[in-house]
Amino acid sequence: MGSNSSRDFGDITIVGVGLLGGSLGLAVKAVRPGARIVGVGHRRSSLDEALAVGAADAVTLDAAEGVKTADLVILCTPVGLFEPLLRQMAPALKPRCVVTDVGSTKAGVVRTAERILRDRAAFVGSHPIAGSERRGVSFARGDLFAGKTCILTPTARTPSAALKRVDRFWNELGMRTVQMTPARHDRALARVSHLPHALAALLVNVQNADDLDLAGTGFIDTTRIAGGDPVMWRDICLTNRKALDTALAGYVKHVDKLRKSLAEGDGAALERIFARAQATRGEMLDKRLRQKRIEG
């Protein structure tokens, strides 16, 4: 771990030690073996498991108790729990503490955190684009964040020093960081993340149970993310409902075009739809491959 980051954060508290929180603990330990990590949760069994796998050094069910020595607090619960947790933690935070998160929506999260924390602590919105449809600390991996992208969403109220510290933190875990406004984040993620999850769920729900025995790898691959945590995805949809509704409306327009092509027996139009998707996906994968070569 670089000298700057060693001075950035001493004690780190992870609130929510499931897949992401547990993976964070393991990732930090991999780059800074001597770091002290406190895990906060609402189930003793999960906290005991976090201790057993080495994702935390100490655990507590009390959020205020868990953050009182922290230099960095990372919220890793469903976003619907952020507000009550922030209210519990705020009076216990020490001066110069920085709070960040791993939430998949940002505009509402940032507004709420800045309102509650005010002058008590700096808040820097973060969204590491990493994860799995699996849940629980038993699936935590120390390399979950390596090579992935983390979006930071500063506002006019974000202290530049805190932003730099959080940026370095994610960089050290092997992540590439980009910055954008919370609103821009939510519009983009509604299209590339939240819409696909919603569609995967609908694609499963529309099936006849008897037909699922005939499903091949294409169906399994396409619907993998439908196995995600329902509570987490409920909160994501509710906290980004306007942007997701806009994304759904755009999708419906494409569905209508497909239906029109089918109704008219327009093979050329159907081919154009599939060719455009094929080309766009290929360009995306090529760009990612070039980026990896540059970073490597």
N, C-alpha and C positions, 0 to 999 in steps of 0.2 A: 504494500500500500504506500502511495506517495506521501511525502512529508506534509504537503498541504492538507490532504484528507485526514491524516492522523490528527491534525489540529482541529479539523472541522467538527467532528462529532466523537465524543467519548462514549457515553452510555446511549444506547438506542432502544427505544421501546416500540414493539410491534403489537398493534391492537388488532387481534384477529389472527390466530395462528393456524389457519387452514392451509390450502395448497399454496396460495401466493405468499401469505405471511410466513409460513414454514420455509418455503423456498428462499425468501429474503433472508431469514435467519441463517440458513445454510450457506447462502452466497456470501454474506458478510463474513461469516466465520472462515470461509475459504480464502478471502483476501486479507483478513485481519484476525488471525487466530486468537489474539488476546482481547478482542472486543467483548464488552459485556452487553448482553441482549436480554431484555425483560419482555416476556410474552404476556399479553392480557387477553383473556377470553371469558366466555360465559359458561363453559363446561369444563369441569375439573378433568374429565377423561382426556379431552383434547390437549389441555395444558400439560398433563402428565406425559402424553405422547410426544409433545414438542420437546420436553426435557429429554425423553428417552432417545430421540433421534438426533439430538444435539442442535436443534433449531433455536433453543433459548437456554440461558443460564439460570434464570429465575422466572417464576410465573406468579400471576395473581388474578383473582376474579374481580378485583377492585381497580377500575380504570384510573382513578385519582392517585391511588397508591402506586400504580405501575408507572406513572409518568413523572413522579416528583423529582427524580434525579436525571431525567433524560435530556440529552442535548438535541436529539432528533426523535420525533414521534411519527410513526407511519401508520395510517389508518388502512387496514386491510379487510374490513368487514363489508357486507353489502352497503351500498350508499345510503339506503334508508335508515341505517343506524347511526350515520355520522353525526347528525344534530344532537341527539341525546348524549352521545359519547363526548362530543366537544364540550357540551355544557358541564358534564361531570369532570372533565380533565382541566378545563380552563383555569380554575382557581389554584390548581396544584402545579402548574407549569412554572419552571424556574426562568429567570431572565435569560434572554438570548436563545431560548429554545426555539427550534424550527419544527413546524408540523407540516407533513406532506401526506399523500395518500396514493392509492393505486386504483381509484375509482374510474369506471368506464364512461362516466358523464362528468362534465366539469362546470358548466355555467352555474347551476344551482348549488353545487358543492362549494365552489369558490365564494359565492355570495354569502352563503351560510357561515362558512369558516371565518371569513374576514369580519363578519358582523359579531360573531361570538368571541373570537380571540382578540379583536381590536388591538390594544396596545400590550396585551399579555404575551403574545408570541407571533412570530412571522409565519404566514401560511403560504406554501408554494404548491399549487396544484400539479399533480403528476399522474400520468397514465402510462405505465409500462405495457407495451403491446406484447404480452406474454401470458401464457396460461394454458389451461386444458379444460375439457369438459368434466374431468374428474374433480372430486372435492375431498378435502381432508388433508391433514398434515402427513398422513401415511404415504401420500403421493408426492410429497415435496421433493424438489431436486435443486441442488446447488447450482446447476448450470442452466436453470430455466430462463434466465435473463440474458445470457451471453449471446451476442450477435443480434439482439433484437433492438427495437426502437422504443424510446420512452419520450412521450410528448409532455412538455412542460407548458403550463398555461398561466404565465404571470399577468398581473394587472397593474394599473397605475399605483396601487397600494402595496405592491410586492417589493420589499427591500432588495436592492441589487445584490448585497452581500449574501443574503439568504438564498437568492436564486442561484448564485454562483456555487454556493456550498452544495445545494441539492443537485445541481448539474454535475458537479464532480462526483458526488455519491453514486449516481446512476452510471456515469462513465466508468467508475472503478469496478462495477459489477459486469462490465463488458457491453454496456448498452450505448447505442448512438442516440443522442438527444436532439430533438427539434423543438422549437418554440412557436406557439400560436395563441391567439386569444381563446378564452373558454368557449365563446360562441362558435368560432370557426372550428374548434375541436368537435363540438357536438354535432354540427352539420356534417362534417366529414365522417365521423364515426357512425352516425346514423345510417349512412349509405354503405360503408365498407365493413361494418361490424354488426350493428344492431339489426339492420334489415336482414342480413343473411341468417342471423340466429332466429329471428321471427319466422322467416320463410322455411327454415329447416324444421321448426316445430310444426308449422302448418302442413308441410309435406308429409310428416309422420302422421299427423292427426287425420288427414284426408284419406288415409289408406283403409281398406277393408282388412280386418285382422287375418282372414284366411289367405290373403294375397301376400302377406309379409314373408311367408315361407318361401316364396319365389324370388325374393329380393336378392340381387347380386351385389357385387362390390361397389358398383356405381351408386346404388341407393345407400349403402352403408357409408361410403365416403361422403356423399352429399349431405347426409343427415347426422354426421358424427356430432356436430355441435348442439344438436337437439338434446343431447345428454347433459347439458349444463344445469347448474343449480337453479331451480325455478324461482326461489326467493330472490337471488341475485338478479335474474333477468326480469322479474317483475319490477324491481326497483329501478333498473336501467331504463325500462320502457316508460315508467311513470315520470322519471326525472328528465327524460329527453323526448317526451311525447310529441311535441310540436315538430321537431326535426325528423323524428321517425315517421310521423304521419305524412310529412312532405315526401320523404323517401318512398313510402308505400304508394303514394299517389303517382309518383314517377314510374314505379314498377308496374302499376296497373295499366298505365299507358302502353308499356311494352307488351304486357299480356294481351291487351286489346289488339295491338298490331299483329301479334301471333295468331290470335283467334280469327282475325279478318283474313289473313293469308290462308289459314286452313279452310275457312268457309268458301273462299274463292278458288281453292285448289291452286294457289299461286306458288308453284315450286321455286321460281326464281326469288321471290320475296323471302321464302323460308330459308333458302340457301344463303341469302344476304344476311339474315339474322344470325345464323350459325357461324358464318364466315367472319362477321364483325367480332363476335364473341371470341372466336378462336384467335384472331389476330391481336385483339386487345390483351387477352390473357398471355399470349406469347411475348408481347412487348413488355408486359409487367414482369414476367419471369426473367427475361433477358436483362432488364434494368437492374433487378435485384442481384443477378449473377455478376454484372459489371461492378456494382457497388461493393459486393463481397471481395472481389479481386482487388479493388482499390484499397479497401480497409485492411486486407490481408497483406 
